[in-house]
Amino acid sequence: MLIGGTALLLGGGGLAAYATTALAGNNTPGTMSGHQQHTASAITISCPDVGERLRTVPRSAQLSVSKGLSSLDKQVHDAYHKMMGGSGADVLNPLKAQRQKTIKMMVTAIAKNTKRPSYLLKMSGCTTKPVDEGAGAGGSDSTKSVQDGWYQGQNQTQGADQNQDQQGQDQQGQDQQGQQGQQGQQGQDGGQQGQAGGPSPDDFVDINNVQPNADAPPFAAPQGGNASTGTFTTECGRNEDGHFNSDNVIVTPGVSNGAHHTHDYVGNKATDAFSDDNKLAASDTTCDNGDQSTHYWPVLRKLDGNAEQKPGAAQDANVGTTLTPATVTLTFRGSQVGQVEAMPRFMKIITGDAKAFTNGTKNANASWSCTGFEDRQLKDKYPLCPQGSQVVRTFAFQNCWNGQDIDSGNHRDHVTFSDQNGACPQGFKAIPQLVQRITYDVPQGQSFAVDSFPEQLHKPVTDHGDFINVMPDQLMSKAVDCINGGRNCT
């Protein structure tokens, strides 16, 4: 008997996971669902991530681009269903034609008010690839040292257009090869064990078996020398009000369910796909100091089978009861090499990569640990914490700004990380670094997972945080003065 195990699909850079499990004559009653031996193919549809390659998106083209990215999601979704229906050989060429049309529409909209991004037209071709290749090129293991700058000294993306153009060309025209790969690749679980669509048992590790790899405490304010040693902490609650949606106002503004997973919000109460700066500035907030900023991240779910039939949840392969954080701490810290400057109001920052499982780990910035063990930070594993210890997620945001833009086409180029010594790249200046720290009481065992795009299989490496600075200018000035003055303020 053949059983198709699925991990649905995604958007601009899409993947459709197709895991076929063969129970070759095994009718043993004790065989557990999701733990059968995988002897056939486990493959995906892999498409270049158009959103990551955007550079300049004029305001007039923003909605067209958002709708285009959403259409690319749906196209990969439909191609996946056709492949699951047995027409795999007929999937990639029609998908390429659909993507060509959509990308051309996006390029035309952008070109009305800025230079035509013709390089995007090279990104329509998709291939199949084995699911068991992991998080992709550029990866690093889960024990990379925080002290060595893992969370701070990420690879720089500025000036990488030429290399990425070549990647787009390499993807183009490989349909035939991908179709052959669909027939020939051998499956290795591909994240399908544990539950359909992930996570896999291999995604978890006992925190006791992880060697210390970070400062104690990690993510603390810089100390010594010329460092700005103060902190500013804002208290915004734990989302007790139940502010959830599956939108992403930074990446796909104006499009409902643009995230295909559910986000947890604190701070600004008006945040959804249709929130503009004026709406955010007029909104109430859950923060106790008048901070109207927006903070959000994917929810963590208990894997109890609770299938809530709505977008972002079970309709997008995110199944389980949403866990409320035990604590949420939002702290801004300084620079190792000098003073910081104020962030501009309405600056938008994303950290981590929700598609790191297929994009590779260049932009990944997940950090998982347990209370009492935070000198051990994990990037691509969920921690199994001892009884009485809470799961900890930490997001340390980019701390250097180009001094000009509050956002950029791919929502990354206007900010970056300092190097391992704390220095910003040329043309960038130090800003307060936001650190979001969230803790959870979770059931013992492999019992939880982060919400994700369906094709990302709930991998811990895809964890990410989002921030829109809506602090009133006077409050931001207070934060900067505290940080530069070496004081700890709230």
N, C-alpha and C positions, 0 to 999 in steps of 0.2 A: 504494500500500500504506500502511496506517496502522499505526503502532507506538505502543503506549501506554508512556510512560516514567513510572515511579511513584516517589513519595517517600512511604512509608507514613505511619502516623498516630501519634496521640498520645493524651494523657490529658485531664485536666480541661479544658484549653484545647486543643482538638484541631484538627488540620489534615490533610486528605488531599490530597496533590498529585496532579493528574491532568494529565500533559503528553502531548499527542497530537502526534506528529511525522509530517508528511506527506512522503513521498519521491515527490513528484509526477512520476512517470515517470523518476526518477533511479535508474538501475541501474548507475551507475559503480562499478566494483570498488574504486576507491580511496577511496570514501566511508567515513570512519571512524565506528564505532559511537559514539553520544553526541555527534556533531558535525554531525548533519543539520540542515537548515534547518527551524525550527519555524514552521509556517504555520497550525496550528489552535490550539485552546484549551489554555491551561495554567492550571488553576484548582485551588482548594483548598476543603476544607470547614473553615470557621473558626468555632470555638465560644468563648464566653466562658470565661476561665480561672477555674474555681471555686476551685481551691486558692489562688490569689492573693488571693481576696476573703475567705478565712476570717479571722476575728478571734479568737474564743475557742473553743477545742476542749477541753472537759473530758476528764480522763483516761478517764472511763467511755465516752466517745464516740470515743476516738482510733482504735481498730481499725475501727469502723464507718465512720468518715470515710476512713481509708486504703483500705478495701475499696471504698468508694464512688468515690473518685478512680480506682482501678484499673478499676472497671466503666465509668466514663466513657471511659477510654482504649479499652477494648475496643469500646464502642459506636461510637466514631468509626472505629475500625479496620474493623468490619463494614460500616459505611455506605460507607466507601471502596471495599471490595471489590464492593459492590452497584453503586456508581457505575461502577466499571471494567467491570462486567458489562453495562453498557448501560441500567441502570434509574435513571439520574440523577434523573429527575423524581419518582421514588418514594422518594428517599433522605431528604430533610430532614424531612418530616413524621413518619415513623416514628422517626427519630433524636431529634427533639424529644420525642416521647412517652416514649421510653426514658429520656432525660435527666431529664424531669420526675419520673419514678418514682424514679430513683436519688437525685436531689437532695432530693426529699421525704424519703426514708429518712435521708439525712444530716442534714437539718434537724431531723427528729424525734429523732434520737439526741442531737444537741447540745442541744436544748431540754429534755431531761430534767433537766439540771443547770445551765442558764444561760438567758439571754434567747434567745428563738427568733430565729434569723437569717433572717427571712422574705425579705430582699432576695435571698438565693440562689435563691429560686424563680423569679426573673425571668430567670435565666441559662440556661434550657433551649434557647432558640431558637438555631439556627446558620444561617450563610449560606455561600454560595460567594464566593470572591474570587480575583482574579488572583494567581498566584504571583509575578509580576514587580514587585509593589509593594514588594519589599524588606523591611526589618526593621520597617516600620510607623511609626505616628505617634510623635512624641517622639524621633525619631532624631537623631543627630549624626554628622558625618563622622569618618573614621578618623584625622584629624590634629588633633583637638581637644587642646589643650595639657594635659599632665599638670601642668605648673607652675600653670596656671590652676585647678586643683582638679578636673580630670576624674575622677580616681580617688578623690577625697576629698569633693567638694562635690556629690554626687548630689542630684537632686530629692527633696524630702522627701515621704513617703507618708502621714505621720500627718495625720488630719483630711480625707482625700480620699474618704471613704466616699460622700458625697453625689454627687460627680462620677462615681464608679464605678458607683453605683446607676443613674445616668442612662445610662451606657454599657450596662449590662445591659438597660435598657428599650429602648435603641436597637437592640440585637441581637434582642430578642424580636419575633416576629411578622413577620420579614422573609424567611420561607421562599420566598415566591413570587418576590420580587425576586432572591434568590440563585439560584433555579432558572433564571430568565431570564438572569442573568449567566453561568451555566454554558454557555449556548448562544452568548452574544455576545462574550465576551472573547477578544482575540487574544493568542496566546502570544508571549513574548519570551525564550526559553530557560528562564526560571524556575528557574535553578539546576540544570537538567537536563543541560547540557553537561558534558563532562569524564567523568562516569560517572553511571549511573542513580542518582538520589537525591542527587546532589551529591558533592563540591563542584564549582563552576563555575570555569572559567579566570578569570572576573572576580573570584573570591574571593582571588586572589593578586596581590601587587605586589612589584616589585624594591625591596628596602630602599634601594638606592642612589638611587632616584627619590623617596624620602620626605624632606621637609625636617625638620630637627631641631625637635622640638616639646615637649621635656621637659628637666628638669634633667639634668645629667651629674655624678654618676650619678643616675638617677631612684629614687624610693622610698627615698632615704637618710633617716637620722634627722634630725629637726628640729634647727636650729642657732640660736644667738643669743637675745637677749632673755630671756624667761621660759621658754624651751623646756626640756623634759626631753629631754636629748640622748643618753642612753645607749641601748644595745641589749641584747637577750638573744637568743641564737641556740641553737636546739636541733637536734641532729644525729640524724636518724631514718632515714637510709639512702635507697635509691632503689627500694624495693620489690623487693629482690633475692630475697625469699622468694616472690614471685608471689602476693600477696594481691589478688585481683580478685573482684568480683561486680557484678551489675547491680541491686543493691538501693539504696535510699536511706533509711537509718534515720532521718534528720531529717524528710523530707517524707512518706514513706509507710512508717512503722514497721509491722512485722508482715506485710508483703506482699512476697513474692519477685518479683524483676524489676520493682520499682517504678520504676526509672529508665529502663528500655528502652534503656540503653546501659551500657557497662562502665566501672566506676570503678577507679582506681589508688589503693592505700592505702599510707600509711606511718604508723608510730606503733602505736596499739593493734591487737593481733593478733586481737581477738575481734569486730571490727566487721562486722556484717551486718544484715539487716532486723530481726532478732529480738534485737538487743543492747539491754538496758536499762542504766540507770546502774550497777546492782550488777554486772552482767556486765562492763561496761567497767572498773569499779574493781578487779575481781579479775584482769584480764587481764595477760598479759605484753606487752611493748612492744618495738619495734625502736629506740626512742630510747635514747641512751647515758647519759642523765642521770636515768633513772627516770620521765620524762614519759610518762604513759599516754594522752595526747591522741590523738584521731583526726583525721587529715588525709586528704582524698580529693578527687579531681578526675577528669574523664573521661579515658580513655586517649587517646593519640595513636596513630594507625595509619598504617602504610606502605600506600599504595594499590597493593598487588601482587596483588589478587584472591583472597587467602587467605580462604576462606569457612568460618569455624568455625561449625558448625551448633549453636548453643546460644543461650539467651536473652541479650539484650544485645549479641550479636555478629550473625552473618548472619541469624538469625531476626528481628532488629529492624533490618535493613538497615545494620549496621555491619560492613563487609567490609575485611579487610586484616590484616597482621601487627602485633601490638601492639609499640610501640616502648618500650624501657626508658629512663627518663631517664638522661642523662649525669651530671647533678647535681641535687640537691634541697636548697634552702636555706630554712630556716624561721626567720624573724627577727621579733622583737617590737620595736617602736620606740615613742617617746613622743609627747607633744603639743607643738604649737607654742606654746601659751599657758600651760602650767603642768605640774604633776605629774599622773601617772596613778594610778588606783586599781586594785586587784586585780580581775581577772575572777572571778566565782563559779565554783566547780567545776560541771561538767556544762552550762555555757552552750553553746548551739548557735548557730552563725552560718553562713549561706550568703551568698556574694557573687557577683554576676553573675546572669544569668537564662538557664537552659537552654532557655527558650522565647522568647528575645528576637526571633527571626525573625518570630514571629506576634504576640507580646505587645507589640512595640515596645521601644524601647531605654531606657525609664525606669529599669529596674533593671539594665541591662547594665553589666558591669564587666570585660570582657575586656581584656587588654593583651598584644600580641604584638610581638616584636622579634627582633634578632639580636645575638649577642655582638659587641662592638666597635661597635655602632650603637644602644646602648640610650638615647641621647638622642632616638631616633625610635621612638615607641610607636604601635601600630596597634590600633584597636578592632574594626573590621569587615573586616579583610583579613588573610590569612596572609602572612608575609614570605618572600620568596625571598632567601636569604642567600648571599653569595659563598662560594666554596670555603674551607673551614677555619673558617667561622663557624657557630655553633650557633643553632638556633631557641630563643627564650626565651619562656616564658609566665610572666606575673606576676599575682598576685592580691593586691591591697591591701584588707584587710577593713575593715568598719565599725569605727570607733574611738570611738564614743559609746554609752553604755548607759543605760537608763532607771532603773537602780538597784534594780529590783525583780524582774524576770522573767528566767529563764534561757532562755526560748523564748517564742514567740507563735504565734497561730493560723496565720498565713501565713509564720512563721519570719523575719519582717523587722521587725515593729513594735517589738520590744524593743531593737533596736540601730539606729544610723543613722550617717551620716558627719558629720564636722565641716564647717564652712563653709570658704571659701577662706583665711580667716585662722587656721584651726585651732580655732575656738570651737565647742563643742557647742551644740545647740539647748536652749532652756529645758526644764528637767526631765531633762536627760541629763548624764552625767558622763564624763570622759575615761577610757578604759581603754587598755592596751597594744594597739597596732595590729599585727596579724599580717600579714606579707608572705610569701607563698609564691612562690618563684622556682624554676622548673623549666627545665632546658635539655635539648636533644636533638640528637643527630647524625642528620640526615635525608638521604635521597638528594637529589641535585640536582634541581631542577625542581618542577613541581606534583605532588608525590609523596606528600603526607601530608594528613591531616585529623583533626580531633577527633571523637570519638564523640558522637552526639547522639540525641535523640528522632528517630525516622525522618522525621517531617514537617519537622524543622528543617533538613534538607538539608546537615548538617555545616557550617553557616555559622560562621565564626570568631567572630561576635558572640555566639554562644550559649555560649561558654566560661565556666566557672564553677568555684568552689572551695567546699569545705565543711570545717567545723571544729567539733569538740566538745572543749571544754577539760576534760581529765581530769588536769591537773597536780595533784599533791599540793599542799596549801595551802602547805607550807614552800617548795616550789620556785617557786610563783607569787609568794610574798613576796620571794624572792631576785630574781626577774625584775623586779619592781616597784622594788625597792631599786636595782638596777643601772641601770634606765632613769632613775629620778628622780635618781640620784647622778651621772649623766653617764659611767658606765662601760660598757665593752663586755664582756659576760660570756657564758659558755656553760654 
